């Protein structure tokens, strides 16, 4: 279900992401950075003007 947004906000969307993935992403980009990263990826994927592919962090070294 989509919730109604104020005129100044985008509409909330519900997507299912495993808890472990969401928590790991939050550790890398910060709790408030996750939504922006998802928006950046969507813009890049849709070939929006000036959208750049989001940068991935370096792969953690395997111990």
C-alpha positions, 0 to 999 in steps of 0.5 A: 500500500502506498501512503499519501505524501505531503505536497513537499514530500515524495510518496513512501514506497514499501520494499522488502529487504532482508534485515541483515542487508539493511543493517549492513548497508546502514553501517556503511552509508549511515542510517539516513544514507540508505534511502538516498543510495536507493534513490541514486541507484534507481536514477542511474538505472533509469538513465536519468540525466546527470545520474551517476552509478553509485560508488561501491565501498571496497570489498572487506578483506577476507580474514 
